[in-house]
Amino acid sequence: MAKRWQQTWPRGEMVDHPAVLAETRRDNARPRPQLRQSEGLPIVVYQRPRVYVDRDAWEMLPADGVLLMRVCPALETAFDLVFTPAELENVFGEVRATRSWDDVRCYHFPSNPRAVDSFRVTGGSDRRPQPAPPAARRRSVLSASTPRTGAEPRAPQPSGPRTPAPSGSRLEWAHGWFDRLHVPGESDAYLTAVEAWRGAWRPARVKVLLLAESHVAEAPGDSRVRVHAPVSVPVERTLPTTYVRLVYCLGYGDDRLCSPRPRTRNTGTRDFWELFERIASTGPRYAAEPLPALELARKVVVLKRLADRGIWLEDASLVGIYQPGGGSLTTDRQTLNAIERQGYEDYVWPGVADDAPEQVWVIGRTVARALHGLPGIRADRVIMQPSYVKRAGAWDEYEAELDGLCRALAVSAP
C-alpha cells in the first residue's frame, strides 16, 4: 500500500491564507525552525533544499498554528508548503515510525512526494534561482577547445585565501569558474540533469557518503539524447530522461536506452559499477543474494541496495572536470584542487550535513589531498581510484582498501 505522502490529498486549508502569504514574502527563513507570528497566526517556519519533515518543527507547532516548509532546491524554482497540525499528521504521520526520525530527528525525500502538490502556497513570493550572467547563459557545452591565449588564471592553494564563489545556486558557482578559466561551459540543462539523476537515487538518509571527483562533462549533441528504461525492468523511482555522463544515469554506457544514441562515444564507468557491485554484494543483508544476470536489471538492483543501506555517491566538483574521449577542464592541479575543495565545502557537505553521515569515504587519493581538513574527511577512509589501479597494477593494495571499506560499511550501513 502506498505511503500517505504518495497519495493525492484535497487542497490544503491554509495555502492561500493572508497571514501565510505575508510570511512567505519576508523570505528570511533559516534551516533551524522558528516560531513566528504573522497577523496573529502562529507559524513555525524553516527552509531546506528539499521536502524535509523536521522533528523539532513538528514538536514546536502549536495546536492553533501552521507549519510553513520553504523548499529551495539548488537548481530548481523554490516553493512553499503549509500544513495545519491535522494535515501534517494525516500526510506525514508515518515518518514518526522511521529510524531516521529517532536517530537524526528528521525525514526528507530525494524527490517531491505526490501529496505536496496539494499543500503548495499559492500567490506567495517568486523565489526562482538567480539567472546566470549573460555570457554564461550563452554557453552550451564543454568542448575540447583550448583556453584563450595568455596565462591561465591560477586558483589559490587550499591553505591560502579562498577564491570567492558566486553567491546563490550551483549554476552560478559553475559559471563563475567557467568565466575564470575562459572555457565554454556545460549547459544549465546538463548540470541540472546531473543533480536530478543523483538525487533520484538519494537515500532517505545518507549514512555513508562516497566522494568521487566529478561527472564527465557534456559533449556536443548530448542535449538531444533521452534515456528510457524498458518497462520490463521495474525501477520504482521517478527518473530523469535527460542523458548525462554520470554513473547514476542508466543510459551512460548503454546505447540501447538512449534515443538518439550519443554522438560522442558512450563508454560509461565500468570501474565504478564494479565498485558499486562489490559494496552491494557484501554485508549481512545481501551477501547471500545473487545479483541479476541481465545488465540493466543488475544495475537497478545495485542502486536500490545502495539507497536502502543509506549509501550515496557525490562528486566534490560540481562541474565536469574530464571531457569525453580525453582532455580536462584545466591541467593545473592547483586550480582543480580549489574547484573540488570549494564545491565540497560550500555545496556538497552542507547538502548532507543534516543527515549526520556516519562515514565519508573518498575515492581517489588526489581528491583526498585536495579536501584534507574539511568536515567529514579522514585520512584512513580513502581508497584508490579504480581507473588508476588498472593503470598502476596496484591490485593487491586496492583489494585491501576495498575490503576495509566493505567491512566499515557493514557497520554503518548493514
C-alpha atoms as a printed R data frame, in Angstrom:
    type eleno elety resid chain resno      x       y       z
1   ATOM     1    CA   MET     A     1  0.000   0.000   0.000
2   ATOM     2    CA   ALA     A     2  1.327   3.440  -0.947
3   ATOM     3    CA   LYS     A     3  2.510   5.705   1.807
4   ATOM     4    CA   ARG     A     4  0.143   8.540   2.590
5   ATOM     5    CA   TRP     A     5  2.615  11.104   1.278
6   ATOM     6    CA   GLN     A     6  2.389   9.413  -2.149
7   ATOM     7    CA   GLN     A     7 -1.384   9.829  -2.287
8   ATOM     8    CA   THR     A     8 -3.398  12.767  -3.639
9   ATOM     9    CA   TRP     A     9 -4.976  14.964  -0.972
10  ATOM    10    CA   PRO     A    10 -7.621  17.714  -1.022
11  ATOM    11    CA   ARG     A    11 -6.343  21.245  -1.352
12  ATOM    12    CA   GLY     A    12 -4.707  22.442   1.871
13  ATOM    13    CA   GLU     A    13 -6.737  24.584   4.196
14  ATOM    14    CA   MET     A    14 -4.133  27.368   4.527
15  ATOM    15    CA   VAL     A    15 -2.480  27.532   1.085
16  ATOM    16    CA   ASP     A    16 -3.864  30.991   0.333
17  ATOM    17    CA   HIS     A    17 -4.296  32.361   3.855
18  ATOM    18    CA   PRO     A    18 -3.245  36.053   4.026
19  ATOM    19    CA   ALA     A    19 -1.032  35.521   7.088
20  ATOM    20    CA   VAL     A    20  0.800  32.670   5.354
21  ATOM    21    CA   LEU     A    21  1.293  34.752   2.205
22  ATOM    22    CA   ALA     A    22  2.647  37.621   4.296
23  ATOM    23    CA   GLU     A    23  5.200  35.294   5.916
24  ATOM    24    CA   THR     A    24  6.379  33.893   2.571
25  ATOM    25    CA   ARG     A    25  7.048  37.391   1.290
26  ATOM    26    CA   ARG     A    26  9.503  38.045   4.114
27  ATOM    27    CA   ASP     A    27 11.846  35.494   2.528
28  ATOM    28    CA   ASN     A    28 14.103  35.279   5.590
29  ATOM    29    CA   ALA     A    29 13.684  31.650   6.634
30  ATOM    30    CA   ARG     A    30 16.583  29.680   8.117
31  ATOM    31    CA   PRO     A    31 17.312  25.930   8.288
32  ATOM    32    CA   ARG     A    32 16.546  25.828  12.018
33  ATOM    33    CA   PRO     A    33 12.782  26.045  12.729
34  ATOM    34    CA   GLN     A    34 11.483  29.269  14.236
35  ATOM    35    CA   LEU     A    35  8.095  30.068  15.763
36  ATOM    36    CA   ARG     A    36  6.810  33.393  14.476
37  ATOM    37    CA   GLN     A    37  3.573  35.376  14.485
38  ATOM    38    CA   SER     A    38  2.092  36.635  11.234
39  ATOM    39    CA   GLU     A    39 -1.079  38.696  11.587
40  ATOM    40    CA   GLY     A    40 -1.886  36.818  14.771
41  ATOM    41    CA   LEU     A    41 -1.290  33.341  13.298
42  ATOM    42    CA   PRO     A    42  1.475  31.216  14.913
43  ATOM    43    CA   ILE     A    43  3.739  29.930  12.143
44  ATOM    44    CA   VAL     A    44  6.648  27.513  12.518
45  ATOM    45    CA   VAL     A    45  8.904  28.212   9.523
46  ATOM    46    CA   TYR     A    46 12.152  26.788   8.211
47  ATOM    47    CA   GLN     A    47 13.896  26.397   4.848
48  ATOM    48    CA   ARG     A    48 15.578  23.334   3.330
49  ATOM    49    CA   PRO     A    49 16.814  22.343  -0.162
50  ATOM    50    CA   ARG     A    50 14.187  19.567  -0.437
51  ATOM    51    CA   VAL     A    51 10.958  18.387   1.199
52  ATOM    52    CA   TYR     A    52 12.128  17.850   4.751
53  ATOM    53    CA   VAL     A    53  9.978  16.931   7.748
54  ATOM    54    CA   ASP     A    54 11.772  18.332  10.783
55  ATOM    55    CA   ARG     A    55 11.004  16.775  14.161
56  ATOM    56    CA   ASP     A    56 11.898  19.931  16.089
57  ATOM    57    CA   ALA     A    57  9.489  21.923  13.923
58  ATOM    58    CA   TRP     A    58  6.734  19.362  14.407
59  ATOM    59    CA   GLU     A    59  7.135  19.360  18.186
60  ATOM    60    CA   MET     A    60  7.247  23.171  18.226
61  ATOM    61    CA   LEU     A    61  3.973  23.536  16.290
62  ATOM    62    CA   PRO     A    62  1.089  24.955  18.387
63  ATOM    63    CA   ALA     A    63 -2.359  23.394  18.043
64  ATOM    64    CA   ASP     A    64 -3.700  26.641  16.533
65  ATOM    65    CA   GLY     A    65 -0.699  27.252  14.261
66  ATOM    66    CA   VAL     A    66  0.639  26.125  10.900
67  ATOM    67    CA   LEU     A    67  3.932  24.702   9.678
68  ATOM    68    CA   LEU     A    68  5.488  26.568   6.741
69  ATOM    69    CA   MET     A    69  8.109  24.486   4.943
70  ATOM    70    CA   ARG     A    70 10.140  26.557   2.495
71  ATOM    71    CA   VAL     A    71 11.747  24.303  -0.120
72  ATOM    72    CA   CYS     A    72 14.637  25.899  -2.002
73  ATOM    73    CA   PRO     A    73 16.437  23.415  -4.327
74  ATOM    74    CA   ALA     A    74 19.820  24.431  -5.681
75  ATOM    75    CA   LEU     A    75 18.855  24.174  -9.357
76  ATOM    76    CA   GLU     A    76 15.069  24.499  -9.440
77  ATOM    77    CA   THR     A    77 12.356  27.011  -8.635
78  ATOM    78    CA   ALA     A    78 11.705  27.272  -4.907
79  ATOM    79    CA   PHE     A    79  8.245  26.705  -3.442
80  ATOM    80    CA   ASP     A    80  6.459  26.819  -0.099
81  ATOM    81    CA   LEU     A    81  4.314  24.197   1.647
82  ATOM    82    CA   VAL     A    82  1.941  24.877   4.534
83  ATOM    83    CA   PHE     A    83  0.220  22.373   6.840
84  ATOM    84    CA   THR     A    84 -2.145  22.586   9.766
85  ATOM    85    CA   PRO     A    85 -1.334  20.148  12.599
86  ATOM    86    CA   ALA     A    86 -4.072  17.787  11.378
87  ATOM    87    CA   GLU     A    87 -2.810  17.902   7.778
88  ATOM    88    CA   LEU     A    88  0.752  17.288   8.913
89  ATOM    89    CA   GLU     A    89 -0.344  14.225  10.860
90  ATOM    90    CA   ASN     A    90 -2.510  12.892   8.023
91  ATOM    91    CA   VAL     A    91  0.171  13.240   5.336
92  ATOM    92    CA   PHE     A    92  3.440  12.612   7.175
93  ATOM    93    CA   GLY     A    93  2.430  10.765  10.334
94  ATOM    94    CA   GLU     A    94  4.125   7.579   9.116
95  ATOM    95    CA   VAL     A    95  7.590   9.187   9.223
96  ATOM    96    CA   ARG     A    96  7.488   9.098  13.016
97  ATOM    97    CA   ALA     A    97  7.897   5.323  12.923
98  ATOM    98    CA   THR     A    98 11.190   5.504  10.986
99  ATOM    99    CA   ARG     A    99 14.745   5.132  12.283
100 ATOM   100    CA   SER     A   100 15.639   8.484  10.724
101 ATOM   101    CA   TRP     A   101 13.047  10.179  12.933
102 ATOM   102    CA   ASP     A   102 14.643   8.693  16.052
103 ATOM   103    CA   ASP     A   103 18.292   8.879  15.014
104 ATOM   104    CA   VAL     A   104 18.573  12.284  13.314
105 ATOM   105    CA   ARG     A   105 15.179  13.846  14.131
106 ATOM   106    CA   CYS     A   106 14.062  14.319  10.553
107 ATOM   107    CA   TYR     A   107 12.766  12.605   7.429
108 ATOM   108    CA   HIS     A   108 13.403  14.002   3.975
109 ATOM   109    CA   PHE     A   109 12.648  12.965   0.423
110 ATOM   110    CA   PRO     A   110 15.013  12.587  -2.571
111 ATOM   111    CA   SER     A   111 12.171  13.703  -4.861
112 ATOM   112    CA   ASN     A   112  8.937  15.513  -4.137
113 ATOM   113    CA   PRO     A   113  6.202  13.153  -2.887
114 ATOM   114    CA   ARG     A   114  2.859  13.404  -4.670
115 ATOM   115    CA   ALA     A   115  0.991  14.790  -1.668
116 ATOM   116    CA   VAL     A   116  2.909  18.075  -1.576
117 ATOM   117    CA   ASP     A   117  1.141  19.405  -4.687
118 ATOM   118    CA   SER     A   118 -2.000  19.878  -2.575
119 ATOM   119    CA   PHE     A   119 -0.206  21.979   0.028
120 ATOM   120    CA   ARG     A   120  1.771  24.428  -2.107
121 ATOM   121    CA   VAL     A   121  1.232  28.031  -1.103
122 ATOM   122    CA   THR     A   122 -0.488  29.968  -3.870
123 ATOM   123    CA   GLY     A   123  0.331  33.594  -4.557
124 ATOM   124    CA   GLY     A   124  3.471  33.703  -2.394
125 ATOM   125    CA   SER     A   125  6.856  35.092  -3.279
126 ATOM   126    CA   ASP     A   126  8.544  34.017  -6.505
127 ATOM   127    CA   ARG     A   127 11.923  32.640  -5.413
128 ATOM   128    CA   ARG     A   128 13.461  31.431  -8.630
129 ATOM   129    CA   PRO     A   129 17.209  30.791  -8.813
130 ATOM   130    CA   GLN     A   130 19.136  33.865  -9.888
131 ATOM   131    CA   PRO     A   131 19.909  33.812 -13.625
132 ATOM   132    CA   ALA     A   132 23.456  33.227 -14.706
133 ATOM   133    CA   PRO     A   133 25.379  36.181 -16.155
134 ATOM   134    CA   PRO     A   134 24.572  36.822 -19.845
135 ATOM   135    CA   ALA     A   135 27.924  35.493 -21.023
136 ATOM   136    CA   ALA     A   136 27.362  32.285 -19.088
137 ATOM   137    CA   ARG     A   137 23.826  31.820 -20.413
138 ATOM   138    CA   ARG     A   138 25.165  31.770 -23.960
139 ATOM   139    CA   ARG     A   139 27.302  28.720 -23.272
140 ATOM   140    CA   SER     A   140 26.145  25.299 -24.377
141 ATOM   141    CA   VAL     A   141 28.694  22.511 -23.995
142 ATOM   142    CA   LEU     A   142 32.164  21.986 -22.631
143 ATOM   143    CA   SER     A   143 34.154  21.200 -25.741
144 ATOM   144    CA   ALA     A   144 37.766  20.284 -26.325
145 ATOM   145    CA   SER     A   145 38.684  23.822 -27.253
146 ATOM   146    CA   THR     A   146 41.735  25.289 -25.603
147 ATOM   147    CA   PRO     A   147 41.562  28.247 -23.224
148 ATOM   148    CA   ARG     A   148 42.100  31.715 -24.615
149 ATOM   149    CA   THR     A   149 45.664  32.775 -25.145
150 ATOM   150    CA   GLY     A   150 47.533  34.169 -22.231
151 ATOM   151    CA   ALA     A   151 48.418  32.847 -18.831
152 ATOM   152    CA   GLU     A   152 45.754  30.649 -17.300
153 ATOM   153    CA   PRO     A   153 44.391  32.072 -14.006
154 ATOM   154    CA   ARG     A   154 45.502  30.053 -11.056
155 ATOM   155    CA   ALA     A   155 43.326  29.343  -8.045
156 ATOM   156    CA   PRO     A   156 44.832  29.825  -4.612
157 ATOM   157    CA   GLN     A   157 46.114  26.863  -2.686
158 ATOM   158    CA   PRO     A   158 43.610  25.432  -0.198
159 ATOM   159    CA   SER     A   159 45.650  26.739   2.725
160 ATOM   160    CA   GLY     A   160 45.546  30.310   1.410
161 ATOM   161    CA   PRO     A   161 42.668  32.721   0.868
162 ATOM   162    CA   ARG     A   162 39.788  31.067  -0.953
163 ATOM   163    CA   THR     A   163 38.532  32.295  -4.293
164 ATOM   164    CA   PRO     A   164 35.167  33.891  -3.590
165 ATOM   165    CA   ALA     A   165 32.413  31.677  -5.008
166 ATOM   166    CA   PRO     A   166 29.419  33.425  -6.576
167 ATOM   167    CA   SER     A   167 26.605  33.551  -4.048
168 ATOM   168    CA   GLY     A   168 23.446  31.591  -4.822
169 ATOM   169    CA   SER     A   169 22.899  28.446  -6.815
170 ATOM   170    CA   ARG     A   170 25.266  25.772  -8.022
171 ATOM   171    CA   LEU     A   171 24.760  27.054 -11.556
172 ATOM   172    CA   GLU     A   172 26.087  30.485 -10.640
173 ATOM   173    CA   TRP     A   173 29.077  28.855  -8.967
174 ATOM   174    CA   ALA     A   174 29.776  26.750 -12.066
175 ATOM   175    CA   HIS     A   175 29.531  29.719 -14.419
176 ATOM   176    CA   GLY     A   176 31.869  31.677 -12.185
177 ATOM   177    CA   TRP     A   177 34.561  29.042 -12.754
178 ATOM   178    CA   PHE     A   178 33.846  28.785 -16.494
179 ATOM   179    CA   ASP     A   179 34.336  32.560 -16.758
180 ATOM   180    CA   ARG     A   180 37.532  32.431 -14.751
181 ATOM   181    CA   LEU     A   181 39.020  29.640 -16.873
182 ATOM   182    CA   HIS     A   182 37.865  31.186 -20.157
183 ATOM   183    CA   VAL     A   183 36.245  27.956 -21.340
184 ATOM   184    CA   PRO     A   184 32.861  27.192 -22.844
185 ATOM   185    CA   GLY     A   185 30.721  25.793 -20.062
186 ATOM   186    CA   GLU     A   186 28.322  22.915 -19.734
187 ATOM   187    CA   SER     A   187 24.705  23.909 -20.300
188 ATOM   188    CA   ASP     A   188 22.412  24.674 -17.397
189 ATOM   189    CA   ALA     A   189 20.151  21.818 -18.518
190 ATOM   190    CA   TYR     A   190 23.019  19.331 -18.374
191 ATOM   191    CA   LEU     A   191 24.228  20.420 -14.932
192 ATOM   192    CA   THR     A   192 20.646  20.346 -13.649
193 ATOM   193    CA   ALA     A   193 20.149  16.832 -15.021
194 ATOM   194    CA   VAL     A   194 23.343  15.635 -13.310
195 ATOM   195    CA   GLU     A   195 21.869  16.702  -9.973
196 ATOM   196    CA   ALA     A   196 18.482  15.210 -10.863
197 ATOM   197    CA   TRP     A   197 19.944  11.766 -11.639
198 ATOM   198    CA   ARG     A   198 21.982  11.840  -8.468
199 ATOM   199    CA   GLY     A   199 19.005  12.979  -6.417
200 ATOM   200    CA   ALA     A   200 16.784  10.263  -7.855
201 ATOM   201    CA   TRP     A   201 18.910   7.626  -6.102
202 ATOM   202    CA   ARG     A   202 19.494   9.558  -2.881
203 ATOM   203    CA   PRO     A   203 18.710   7.534   0.263
204 ATOM   204    CA   ALA     A   204 16.096   8.763   2.729
205 ATOM   205    CA   ARG     A   205 19.075   9.388   4.996
206 ATOM   206    CA   VAL     A   206 22.695   9.453   3.819
207 ATOM   207    CA   LYS     A   207 24.528   7.247   6.307
208 ATOM   208    CA   VAL     A   208 27.646   6.794   4.190
209 ATOM   209    CA   LEU     A   209 28.884   9.334   1.656
210 ATOM   210    CA   LEU     A   210 31.149   8.071  -1.134
211 ATOM   211    CA   LEU     A   211 33.008  11.016  -2.586
212 ATOM   212    CA   ALA     A   212 34.487  10.940  -6.091
213 ATOM   213    CA   GLU     A   213 35.995  13.731  -8.195
214 ATOM   214    CA   SER     A   214 33.412  14.735 -10.830
215 ATOM   215    CA   HIS     A   215 30.999  13.643 -13.513
216 ATOM   216    CA   VAL     A   216 32.160  13.620 -17.149
217 ATOM   217    CA   ALA     A   217 31.472  16.862 -18.979
218 ATOM   218    CA   GLU     A   218 28.821  17.377 -21.630
219 ATOM   219    CA   ALA     A   219 29.712  16.538 -25.227
220 ATOM   220    CA   PRO     A   220 28.225  18.074 -28.383
221 ATOM   221    CA   GLY     A   221 24.846  16.528 -29.117
222 ATOM   222    CA   ASP     A   222 24.214  15.225 -25.598
223 ATOM   223    CA   SER     A   223 21.322  17.668 -25.096
224 ATOM   224    CA   ARG     A   224 19.267  15.807 -27.729
225 ATOM   225    CA   VAL     A   225 19.612  12.379 -26.093
226 ATOM   226    CA   ARG     A   226 16.826  10.961 -23.933
227 ATOM   227    CA   VAL     A   227 17.071   7.914 -21.675
228 ATOM   228    CA   HIS     A   228 14.226   5.414 -21.314
229 ATOM   229    CA   ALA     A   229 14.454   2.235 -19.268
230 ATOM   230    CA   PRO     A   230 12.277  -0.637 -20.582
231 ATOM   231    CA   VAL     A   231  9.125  -1.393 -18.583
232 ATOM   232    CA   SER     A   232 10.370  -4.962 -18.152
233 ATOM   233    CA   VAL     A   233 12.858  -3.653 -15.588
234 ATOM   234    CA   PRO     A   234 10.873  -2.098 -12.717
235 ATOM   235    CA   VAL     A   235 12.742   0.882 -11.297
236 ATOM   236    CA   GLU     A   236 10.100   2.039  -8.766
237 ATOM   237    CA   ARG     A   237 11.587   5.535  -8.741
238 ATOM   238    CA   THR     A   238 10.899   8.588 -10.854
239 ATOM   239    CA   LEU     A   239 13.994   9.016 -13.013
240 ATOM   240    CA   PRO     A   240 15.017  11.900 -15.269
241 ATOM   241    CA   THR     A   241 15.154  11.305 -19.004
242 ATOM   242    CA   THR     A   242 17.934  13.758 -19.904
243 ATOM   243    CA   TYR     A   243 21.171  11.955 -20.752
244 ATOM   244    CA   VAL     A   244 24.272  12.796 -18.722
245 ATOM   245    CA   ARG     A   245 27.689  11.191 -18.316
246 ATOM   246    CA   LEU     A   246 27.261  10.162 -14.697
247 ATOM   247    CA   VAL     A   247 27.272   6.672 -13.182
248 ATOM   248    CA   TYR     A   248 23.735   7.151 -11.812
249 ATOM   249    CA   CYS     A   249 22.356   7.775 -15.322
250 ATOM   250    CA   LEU     A   250 21.203   4.385 -16.657
251 ATOM   251    CA   GLY     A   251 21.885   5.440 -20.236
252 ATOM   252    CA   TYR     A   252 25.527   6.278 -19.601
253 ATOM   253    CA   GLY     A   253 27.371   3.301 -21.048
254 ATOM   254    CA   ASP     A   254 24.224   1.718 -22.563
255 ATOM   255    CA   ASP     A   255 23.287   2.994 -26.024
256 ATOM   256    CA   ARG     A   256 20.225   0.740 -26.073
257 ATOM   257    CA   LEU     A   257 18.479   3.042 -23.608
258 ATOM   258    CA   CYS     A   258 19.361   6.241 -25.485
259 ATOM   259    CA   SER     A   259 17.370   7.892 -28.248
260 ATOM   260    CA   PRO     A   260 19.110   9.054 -30.335
261 ATOM   261    CA   ARG     A   261 22.433   7.461 -29.477
262 ATOM   262    CA   PRO     A   262 25.085   9.891 -28.199
263 ATOM   263    CA   ARG     A   263 27.289  11.244 -30.967
264 ATOM   264    CA   THR     A   264 30.379  11.034 -28.770
265 ATOM   265    CA   ARG     A   265 31.399   7.593 -27.566
266 ATOM   266    CA   ASN     A   266 29.241   6.462 -24.649
267 ATOM   267    CA   THR     A   267 31.776   4.496 -22.598
268 ATOM   268    CA   GLY     A   268 30.171   4.609 -19.161
269 ATOM   269    CA   THR     A   269 32.115   3.994 -15.952
270 ATOM   270    CA   ARG     A   270 32.543   0.245 -15.655
271 ATOM   271    CA   ASP     A   271 35.123   0.698 -12.883
272 ATOM   272    CA   PHE     A   272 32.578   2.383 -10.646
273 ATOM   273    CA   TRP     A   273 29.934  -0.233 -11.398
274 ATOM   274    CA   GLU     A   274 32.380  -2.900 -10.264
275 ATOM   275    CA   LEU     A   275 32.920  -0.902  -7.075
276 ATOM   276    CA   PHE     A   276 29.149  -0.488  -6.582
277 ATOM   277    CA   GLU     A   277 28.526  -4.204  -7.127
278 ATOM   278    CA   ARG     A   278 31.212  -5.161  -4.641
279 ATOM   279    CA   ILE     A   279 29.649  -2.922  -1.991
280 ATOM   280    CA   ALA     A   280 26.103  -4.028  -2.827
281 ATOM   281    CA   SER     A   281 27.029  -7.713  -2.522
282 ATOM   282    CA   THR     A   282 28.556  -7.517   0.954
283 ATOM   283    CA   GLY     A   283 27.056  -7.110   4.378
284 ATOM   284    CA   PRO     A   284 24.652  -9.429   6.205
285 ATOM   285    CA   ARG     A   285 21.554  -8.367   4.265
286 ATOM   286    CA   TYR     A   286 22.714  -9.152   0.730
287 ATOM   287    CA   ALA     A   287 25.790 -11.388   0.864
288 ATOM   288    CA   ALA     A   288 23.762 -14.499   0.039
289 ATOM   289    CA   GLU     A   289 21.541 -12.867  -2.600
290 ATOM   290    CA   PRO     A   290 22.982 -13.067  -6.129
291 ATOM   291    CA   LEU     A   291 22.626 -10.104  -8.461
292 ATOM   292    CA   PRO     A   292 20.578 -10.493 -11.670
293 ATOM   293    CA   ALA     A   293 22.449 -11.584 -14.779
294 ATOM   294    CA   LEU     A   294 20.728  -9.041 -17.076
295 ATOM   295    CA   GLU     A   295 22.905  -5.921 -17.119
296 ATOM   296    CA   LEU     A   296 20.201  -3.274 -16.681
297 ATOM   297    CA   ALA     A   297 18.313  -5.220 -14.035
298 ATOM   298    CA   ARG     A   298 21.626  -5.769 -12.271
299 ATOM   299    CA   LYS     A   299 22.360  -2.043 -12.204
300 ATOM   300    CA   VAL     A   300 18.902  -1.209 -10.863
301 ATOM   301    CA   VAL     A   301 19.195  -3.775  -8.074
302 ATOM   302    CA   VAL     A   302 22.646  -2.468  -7.152
303 ATOM   303    CA   LEU     A   303 21.392   1.125  -6.945
304 ATOM   304    CA   LYS     A   304 18.365   0.071  -4.901
305 ATOM   305    CA   ARG     A   305 20.557  -1.795  -2.429
306 ATOM   306    CA   LEU     A   306 22.870   1.165  -2.010
307 ATOM   307    CA   ALA     A   307 19.943   3.537  -1.428
308 ATOM   308    CA   ASP     A   308 18.286   1.137   1.021
309 ATOM   309    CA   ARG     A   309 21.518   0.976   3.013
310 ATOM   310    CA   GLY     A   310 21.944   4.752   3.021
311 ATOM   311    CA   ILE     A   311 24.992   4.761   0.727
312 ATOM   312    CA   TRP     A   312 25.251   7.636  -1.763
313 ATOM   313    CA   LEU     A   313 27.892   8.790  -4.235
314 ATOM   314    CA   GLU     A   314 28.572  12.507  -4.673
315 ATOM   315    CA   ASP     A   315 31.301  14.374  -6.538
316 ATOM   316    CA   ALA     A   316 33.466  17.036  -4.946
317 ATOM   317    CA   SER     A   317 33.412  19.089  -8.143
318 ATOM   318    CA   LEU     A   318 30.057  20.406  -9.363
319 ATOM   319    CA   VAL     A   319 31.377  20.756 -12.914
320 ATOM   320    CA   GLY     A   320 32.682  18.092 -15.258
321 ATOM   321    CA   ILE     A   321 36.453  18.052 -14.950
322 ATOM   322    CA   TYR     A   322 37.092  15.413 -17.620
323 ATOM   323    CA   GLN     A   323 35.869  15.544 -21.200
324 ATOM   324    CA   PRO     A   324 34.578  12.535 -23.141
325 ATOM   325    CA   GLY     A   325 37.436  10.982 -25.066
326 ATOM   326    CA   GLY     A   326 40.161  12.802 -23.140
327 ATOM   327    CA   GLY     A   327 41.115  16.252 -22.033
328 ATOM   328    CA   SER     A   328 40.419  18.198 -18.889
329 ATOM   329    CA   LEU     A   329 38.813  21.426 -17.777
330 ATOM   330    CA   THR     A   330 42.332  22.543 -16.893
331 ATOM   331    CA   THR     A   331 45.668  20.814 -16.451
332 ATOM   332    CA   ASP     A   332 46.544  22.972 -13.465
333 ATOM   333    CA   ARG     A   333 46.215  20.725 -10.406
334 ATOM   334    CA   GLN     A   334 46.132  23.726  -8.078
335 ATOM   335    CA   THR     A   335 43.026  25.045  -9.824
336 ATOM   336    CA   LEU     A   336 41.348  21.624  -9.738
337 ATOM   337    CA   ASN     A   337 42.103  21.404  -6.021
338 ATOM   338    CA   ALA     A   338 40.380  24.743  -5.480
339 ATOM   339    CA   ILE     A   339 37.345  23.681  -7.532
340 ATOM   340    CA   GLU     A   340 36.973  20.420  -5.621
341 ATOM   341    CA   ARG     A   341 37.611  21.945  -2.237
342 ATOM   342    CA   GLN     A   342 35.182  24.782  -2.803
343 ATOM   343    CA   GLY     A   343 32.489  22.537  -4.276
344 ATOM   344    CA   TYR     A   344 32.656  20.160  -1.346
345 ATOM   345    CA   GLU     A   345 32.875  22.780   1.401
346 ATOM   346    CA   ASP     A   346 30.229  25.161   0.050
347 ATOM   347    CA   TYR     A   347 27.699  22.787  -1.518
348 ATOM   348    CA   VAL     A   348 28.266  19.049  -1.096
349 ATOM   349    CA   TRP     A   349 28.854  18.894   2.647
350 ATOM   350    CA   PRO     A   350 26.073  21.388   3.529
351 ATOM   351    CA   GLY     A   351 23.726  19.217   1.453
352 ATOM   352    CA   VAL     A   352 24.334  16.120   3.612
353 ATOM   353    CA   ALA     A   353 25.296  17.597   6.974
354 ATOM   354    CA   ASP     A   354 21.728  17.386   8.303
355 ATOM   355    CA   ASP     A   355 21.806  13.627   7.685
356 ATOM   356    CA   ALA     A   356 24.810  13.344  10.010
357 ATOM   357    CA   PRO     A   357 26.687  10.801   7.820
358 ATOM   358    CA   GLU     A   358 28.465   8.217   9.920
359 ATOM   359    CA   GLN     A   359 31.264   7.803   7.377
360 ATOM   360    CA   VAL     A   360 32.690   9.687   4.402
361 ATOM   361    CA   TRP     A   361 34.915   7.692   2.047
362 ATOM   362    CA   VAL     A   362 36.945   9.453  -0.630
363 ATOM   363    CA   ILE     A   363 37.568   7.611  -3.888
364 ATOM   364    CA   GLY     A   364 40.912   8.833  -5.169
365 ATOM   365    CA   ARG     A   365 43.971   9.934  -3.240
366 ATOM   366    CA   THR     A   366 44.342  13.117  -5.263
367 ATOM   367    CA   VAL     A   367 40.818  14.154  -4.270
368 ATOM   368    CA   ALA     A   368 41.542  13.281  -0.646
369 ATOM   369    CA   ARG     A   369 44.608  15.525  -0.646
370 ATOM   370    CA   ALA     A   370 42.561  18.394  -2.102
371 ATOM   371    CA   LEU     A   371 39.922  18.029   0.626
372 ATOM   372    CA   HIS     A   372 42.247  17.449   3.572
373 ATOM   373    CA   GLY     A   373 40.984  19.079   6.767
374 ATOM   374    CA   LEU     A   374 37.396  19.641   5.632
375 ATOM   375    CA   PRO     A   375 34.357  18.284   7.540
376 ATOM   376    CA   GLY     A   376 33.952  14.511   7.362
377 ATOM   377    CA   ILE     A   377 37.264  13.902   5.561
378 ATOM   378    CA   ARG     A   378 39.574  11.372   7.232
379 ATOM   379    CA   ALA     A   379 42.919  10.078   6.024
380 ATOM   380    CA   ASP     A   380 42.013   6.491   6.970
381 ATOM   381    CA   ARG     A   381 38.881   6.497   4.789
382 ATOM   382    CA   VAL     A   382 40.381   6.777   1.336
383 ATOM   383    CA   ILE     A   383 40.601   4.193  -1.437
384 ATOM   384    CA   MET     A   384 42.388   4.414  -4.754
385 ATOM   385    CA   GLN     A   385 40.558   5.490  -7.861
386 ATOM   386    CA   PRO     A   386 39.663   2.260  -9.727
387 ATOM   387    CA   SER     A   387 40.913   3.539 -13.084
388 ATOM   388    CA   TYR     A   388 44.285   4.372 -11.514
389 ATOM   389    CA   VAL     A   389 44.515   0.851 -10.111
390 ATOM   390    CA   LYS     A   390 44.311  -0.582 -13.627
391 ATOM   391    CA   ARG     A   391 46.999   1.752 -14.935
392 ATOM   392    CA   ALA     A   392 49.334   1.194 -11.991
393 ATOM   393    CA   GLY     A   393 48.612  -2.507 -11.494
394 ATOM   394    CA   ALA     A   394 48.127  -1.908  -7.747
395 ATOM   395    CA   TRP     A   395 45.567  -4.685  -7.369
396 ATOM   396    CA   ASP     A   396 46.680  -6.088  -4.019
397 ATOM   397    CA   GLU     A   397 46.694  -2.693  -2.334
398 ATOM   398    CA   TYR     A   398 43.326  -1.804  -3.856
399 ATOM   399    CA   GLU     A   399 41.758  -5.083  -2.731
400 ATOM   400    CA   ALA     A   400 42.936  -4.454   0.817
401 ATOM   401    CA   GLU     A   401 41.455  -0.947   0.770
402 ATOM   402    CA   LEU     A   402 38.184  -2.179  -0.728
403 ATOM   403    CA   ASP     A   403 37.889  -4.935   1.868
404 ATOM   404    CA   GLY     A   404 38.341  -2.332   4.598
405 ATOM   405    CA   LEU     A   405 35.645  -0.153   3.009
406 ATOM   406    CA   CYS     A   406 33.160  -3.027   2.810
407 ATOM   407    CA   ARG     A   407 33.790  -4.062   6.405
408 ATOM   408    CA   ALA     A   408 33.249  -0.494   7.581
409 ATOM   409    CA   LEU     A   409 30.048  -0.126   5.584
410 ATOM   410    CA   ALA     A   410 28.655  -3.307   7.096
411 ATOM   411    CA   VAL     A   411 28.741  -1.485  10.436
412 ATOM   412    CA   SER     A   412 27.249   1.875   9.395
413 ATOM   413    CA   ALA     A   413 25.030   0.626   6.567
414 ATOM   414    CA   PRO     A   414 24.239  -3.079   7.158
